[in-house]
């Protein structure tokens, strides 16, 4: 049974696919019949991988008494030990290890990791003499030991990277949960602000006070939009995307016309040209499609040129609903286009306008939830054009 203290080391060596091949090559190069990778500490000698043709009796996880091995000495000086005929060797003929285990031939190469930590040894033994005088043998086994050390280092780096990734994912999950809870809890005080503004408006005729009440109301409306965007972002990231409730609606064109009018009032500096031509019986979540359009219109009014009109076209085409919105102004650099539909992309794109940079992300998520797409093109000649498409009717599968 493998000691829990060394199960990780045994598993680490076991997971290196090349180790069985290395042990087989060690036996072939040396002519010896037992090869192993050993984990050696200041108190233990543990076999991590074994290729045994002499029935030495050692299995992965098996231990030898540390002081009975030469690896105990190798751990201290970290130099290879090689002898091919112990009984005639001037030093090892008197050494206790060959006598204890009946060894004549022995080779052991230290395995040292990149940070200098001593892991153990790559070794081979036999009860009969072997010709180990060829320098290429020691050099080749040293390369094998270095390969094992490099593989162990790679495993360590991989495990560390996975741990960091898991930590990052967990932090991201907690952050998004915090955003969701925060957005939800902000609704109550915001509702109180709105109600207080409405109440104050009924109790004063002072023009200056009414202007302040109007500013409070407008700010609370903007805060409400920001909170809803945060909640939609959290729903999209924590769940399976932004939820939609699709059904057959006959008034989508009217809903989108009202959305356009709301944006027109909120952005009096912008000029809009529109063409809305939709059939009845569109299968969609009309409120979410309205939100998609509102986000696109708000984006165009904020970032487009005020000297040129914003053009909105909505129509049906080949069983699809198409929403096209074009504004003029400086074109979006090609390297920034991939960022547009990512959350918080406004800061990444270097834009300093107000907002969280969630509008286009939420619009794209709404399109996706309707089995549709949202794309963008931008050039000096044609301006910046966003096109949303989604199926007009439900398709039975």
C-alpha positions in Angstrom: 0.0 0.0 0.0 1.4 3.4 -1.0 2.0 5.8 1.9 -0.3 8.8 1.6 2.8 11.0 2.1 4.2 9.8 -1.2 1.1 9.0 -3.2 1.3 12.3 -5.0 5.0 11.6 -6.0 4.1 8.1 -7.3 1.1 9.5 -9.2 3.3 12.3 -10.7 5.8 9.8 -12.0 3.1 7.5 -13.2 1.5 10.3 -15.2 4.7 10.8 -17.2 4.0 8.7 -20.3 7.7 8.4 -21.2 8.8 6.8 -17.9 8.1 3.2 -18.8 10.0 3.7 -22.1 12.9 5.3 -20.2 13.1 2.4 -17.8 13.1 -0.1 -20.6 15.8 1.9 -22.4 17.9 2.0 -19.2 17.8 -1.8 -19.0 18.6 -2.1 -22.7 21.6 0.3 -22.5 23.1 -1.1 -19.3 22.3 -4.8 -19.8 20.9 -4.7 -16.2 17.6 -6.3 -15.3 16.1 -3.9 -12.8 15.4 -0.2 -13.3 13.4 2.3 -11.2 12.6 5.9 -10.5 12.9 6.5 -6.7 11.7 9.4 -4.5 14.4 10.1 -2.0 14.0 12.4 1.0 15.9 12.8 4.2 14.0 10.0 5.8 12.5 7.8 3.0 13.4 5.9 -0.2 10.2 5.2 -2.2 9.9 3.4 -5.5 7.7 5.5 -7.9 8.1 3.4 -11.1 9.7 -0.1 -11.5 10.8 -2.3 -14.4 11.8 -5.6 -12.8 13.1 -8.7 -14.5 14.9 -10.2 -11.5 12.0 -10.4 -9.0 13.6 -8.0 -6.7 10.2 -7.7 -5.1 9.8 -3.9 -5.2 6.6 -2.3 -6.5 5.6 1.3 -7.0 5.0 2.7 -3.5 7.3 0.2 -2.0 10.0 1.4 0.4 13.6 0.5 1.3 15.4 1.6 4.4 17.0 4.9 3.4 20.3 4.2 5.2 20.6 0.9 3.4 20.8 2.6 0.0 23.4 4.5 -1.9 20.7 7.0 -2.9 21.0 8.4 0.7 24.5 9.5 -0.2 23.6 10.7 -3.7 21.0 13.0 -2.1 23.8 14.7 -0.2 26.4 15.1 -2.9 24.0 14.9 -6.0 26.5 13.1 -8.2 26.0 9.9 -10.2 27.3 6.6 -8.7 28.3 3.9 -11.2 30.0 0.6 -10.8 29.8 -2.6 -12.9 31.5 -5.1 -10.6 31.1 -4.4 -6.9 33.1 -7.3 -5.5 36.3 -6.1 -7.3 35.6 -2.3 -6.8 38.1 -0.6 -4.5 35.3 1.3 -2.6 32.1 -0.6 -3.1 33.5 -4.0 -2.4 33.3 -2.9 1.2 30.1 -0.9 1.0 27.1 -2.2 2.9 24.5 -1.6 0.1 25.9 -4.2 -2.4 26.4 -6.6 0.4 22.9 -6.1 1.8 21.1 -6.6 -1.5 23.6 -8.9 -3.3 24.4 -6.4 -6.0 27.3 -6.5 -8.5 26.3 -3.8 -10.9 24.7 -0.4 -10.0 24.0 2.9 -11.6 22.1 5.8 -10.1 21.6 9.3 -11.5 20.2 12.2 -9.4 16.9 13.8 -10.6 17.1 17.5 -9.7 14.3 19.9 -10.6 14.8 23.3 -12.1 14.6 25.1 -8.8 17.4 22.9 -7.4 15.2 20.6 -5.4 16.4 17.0 -5.2 13.5 14.7 -6.2 15.3 11.3 -6.2 17.2 9.0 -8.6 16.9 7.1 -11.8 18.7 3.9 -11.0 19.4 0.3 -12.3 20.8 -2.7 -10.4 21.6 -6.3 -11.0 23.1 -9.3 -9.1 25.6 -9.9 -12.0 28.4 -7.7 -13.3 27.7 -5.3 -16.2 29.9 -3.3 -18.5 29.2 0.3 -17.5 32.5 1.9 -18.6 31.1 3.3 -21.8 30.7 7.1 -21.2 27.6 7.3 -23.4 25.7 5.2 -20.8 26.1 7.7 -18.0 25.5 10.6 -20.4 22.3 9.0 -21.8 20.9 8.2 -18.3 21.7 11.7 -17.2 19.6 13.0 -20.1 16.8 10.6 -19.1 16.9 12.0 -15.5 16.8 15.5 -16.8 13.8 14.6 -19.0 12.0 13.2 -15.9 12.8 16.4 -13.9 11.6 18.6 -16.7 8.3 16.6 -16.9 7.9 17.0 -13.1 8.4 20.8 -13.4 5.9 21.0 -16.2 3.3 19.1 -14.1 4.0 21.5 -11.2 3.5 24.6 -13.4 0.4 23.1 -14.9 -1.1 22.4 -11.5 -0.3 25.9 -10.3 -1.8 27.4 -13.4 -5.0 25.3 -13.0 -5.2 26.4 -9.3 -4.8 30.1 -10.3 -7.5 29.6 -13.0 -9.9 28.0 -10.5 -9.2 30.8 -8.1 -9.8 33.4 -10.8 -13.1 31.7 -11.9 -14.3 31.5 -8.3 -13.5 35.2 -7.7 -15.3 36.0 -11.0 -18.3 34.0 -9.9 -18.4 35.8 -6.5 -17.9 39.2 -8.1 -20.9 38.5 -10.4 -23.0 37.3 -7.5 -22.1 40.5 -5.7 -23.1 42.6 -8.7 -26.5 40.8 -8.9 -27.2 41.2 -5.2 -26.1 44.8 -5.2 -28.3 45.6 -8.3 -31.3 44.0 -6.7 -30.9 45.8 -3.4 -30.4 49.2 -5.0 -33.9 49.0 -6.5 -35.7 49.7 -3.2 -33.9 53.0 -2.3 -34.1 54.1 -5.9 -37.9 53.5 -5.9 -38.1 55.7 -2.7 -36.2 58.5 -4.5 -38.6 58.4 -7.4 -41.6 58.4 -5.2 -40.2 61.3 -3.2 -39.6 63.3 -6.4 -43.1 62.7 -7.5 -44.4 63.8 -4.1 -42.3 67.0 -4.1 -43.5 67.9 -7.5 -47.1 68.0 -6.2 -46.3 70.2 -3.3 -44.4 73.1 -4.9 -44.9 75.7 -7.7 -41.5 77.2 -7.3 -39.7 77.0 -10.7 -36.3 76.4 -9.2 -37.6 73.6 -7.0 -39.4 72.0 -9.9 -36.1 72.0 -11.9 -34.4 70.3 -9.0 -37.2 67.7 -8.9 -36.9 67.1 -12.6 -33.1 66.6 -12.3 -33.7 64.1 -9.4 -36.3 62.2 -11.5 -34.0 62.1 -14.6 -31.1 61.0 -12.6 -33.2 58.2 -10.9 -34.4 57.1 -14.3 -30.8 56.9 -15.5 -29.8 55.0 -12.3 -32.7 52.6 -13.0 -31.4 51.9 -16.4 -27.9 51.3 -15.1 -29.2 48.9 -12.4 -31.2 46.9 -14.9 -28.2 46.6 -17.1 -26.2 45.3 -14.2 -28.9 42.8 -13.4 -29.1 41.7 -17.0 -25.3 41.3 -17.1 -25.4 39.2 -13.9 -28.2 37.1 -15.3 -26.4 36.5 -18.5 -23.1 35.5 -16.8 -24.5 33.5 -13.9 -27.2 31.7 -15.8 -27.8 30.6 -19.3 -27.9 34.0 -20.9 -30.4 36.8 -20.6 -33.9 35.3 -20.1 -36.6 36.1 -22.7 -40.3 35.2 -22.8 -41.2 34.8 -26.4 -44.8 34.8 -27.6 -46.7 35.9 -30.7 -47.2 39.7 -30.6 -49.1 41.8 -33.1 -47.8 45.2 -31.9 -44.0 44.9 -32.2 -43.9 47.8 -34.7 -45.9 50.1 -32.3 -43.6 49.0 -29.4 -40.5 49.9 -31.4 -42.0 53.2 -32.4 -42.6 54.1 -28.8 -39.0 53.1 -28.0 -37.7 55.4 -30.7 -39.8 58.3 -29.4 -38.4 57.8 -25.8 -34.8 58.0 -27.2 -35.7 61.0 -29.3 -37.0 62.9 -26.1 -33.9 61.8 -24.1 -31.5 63.0 -26.9 -33.0 66.2 -28.3 -29.7 67.0 -30.1 -30.0 63.9 -32.3 -31.9 63.6 -35.5 -33.6 60.4 -36.5 -34.9 59.1 -39.8 -36.9 55.9 -39.5 -38.8 53.3 -41.5 -40.7 50.7 -39.6 -42.6 48.0 -41.6 -43.4 44.9 -39.6 -46.1 42.3 -39.9 -48.3 41.1 -37.1 -47.7 37.8 -35.4 -44.0 38.1 -34.6 -42.7 35.4 -32.2 -40.5 37.4 -29.7 -40.2 39.0 -26.3 -41.3 42.5 -27.4 -39.9 44.2 -24.3 -36.5 42.6 -24.8 -36.5 43.6 -28.5 -37.5 47.1 -27.4 -34.5 47.0 -24.9 -32.2 45.9 -27.7 -33.3 48.8 -29.9 -33.1 51.3 -27.1 -29.5 50.2 -26.4 -28.6 50.6 -30.1 -30.3 53.9 -30.4 -28.8 55.3 -27.2 -25.3 54.1 -28.4 -25.8 55.8 -31.8 -27.1 59.1 -30.2 -24.2 59.2 -27.8 -21.3 58.2 -30.1 -22.5 59.3 -33.5 -22.1 62.7 -35.2 -24.8 65.2 -34.3 -24.4 66.8 -37.7 -25.8 63.8 -39.5 -29.1 61.9 -38.9 -29.3 58.5 -37.4 -31.2 56.1 -39.8 -33.3 53.3 -38.4 -34.9 50.7 -40.6 -36.9 47.7 -39.4 -38.5 45.2 -41.8 -39.2 41.5 -42.3 -37.0 39.5 -44.8 -37.1 35.8 -45.5 -39.0 34.9 -42.3 -36.6 37.1 -40.3 -37.0 40.4 -38.5 -34.2 42.8 -39.4 -33.3 45.9 -37.4 -30.7 48.2 -39.1 -29.3 51.3 -37.4 -26.8 53.6 -39.0 -25.0 56.6 -37.6 -22.3 58.8 -39.1 -19.1 60.0 -37.4 -15.6 58.7 -36.9 -15.4 55.0 -37.9 -14.7 52.4 -35.3 -11.1 51.1 -35.6 -11.0 47.5 -36.9 -9.1 46.3 -33.8 -11.8 47.6 -31.5 -14.8 46.0 -33.3 -14.3 42.6 -31.6 -14.6 44.3 -28.2 -17.9 46.1 -28.8 -20.1 43.2 -27.7 -18.0 42.3 -24.7 -19.1 43.6 -21.2 -17.4 46.7 -19.9 -15.8 47.2 -23.4 -16.2 51.0 -23.3 -13.2 51.3 -21.0 -11.2 48.8 -23.0 -12.0 50.8 -26.1 -10.7 53.9 -24.5 -14.0 55.7 -24.5 -14.7 58.2 -21.7 -18.5 58.7 -22.1 -20.8 57.9 -19.2 -22.1 54.4 -18.7 -20.8 50.9 -17.9 -20.3 49.7 -21.4 -23.0 47.0 -21.0 -25.5 48.3 -23.6 -24.1 46.5 -26.7 -23.3 43.4 -24.7 -26.9 43.2 -23.5 -28.2 43.9 -27.0 -26.1 41.0 -28.4 -27.3 38.7 -25.6 -30.9 39.5 -26.4 -30.3 38.8 -30.1 -28.7 35.5 -29.2 -31.6 34.6 -26.8 -33.9 35.0 -29.9 -31.7 32.6 -31.9 -30.5 35.6 -33.8 -27.4 37.7 -34.4 -26.1 41.2 -33.9 -23.4 42.4 -36.2 -21.6 45.7 -36.9 -19.7 47.3 -39.8 -18.0 50.7 -39.8 -16.3 52.8 -42.5 -15.8 56.4 -43.4 -18.1 56.0 -46.5 -21.0 54.1 -45.0 -20.8 55.1 -41.3 -21.3 52.7 -38.4 -24.2 50.2 -39.0 -25.6 47.7 -36.5 -27.8 44.9 -37.9 -29.8 42.6 -35.7 -31.6 39.6 -37.1 -33.8 37.0 -35.5 -36.5 34.5 -36.7 -39.9 36.1 -37.1 -41.8 32.9 -36.4 -41.4 29.9 -34.0 -40.0 26.8 -35.8 -41.4 23.5 -34.6 -38.6 20.9 -34.3 
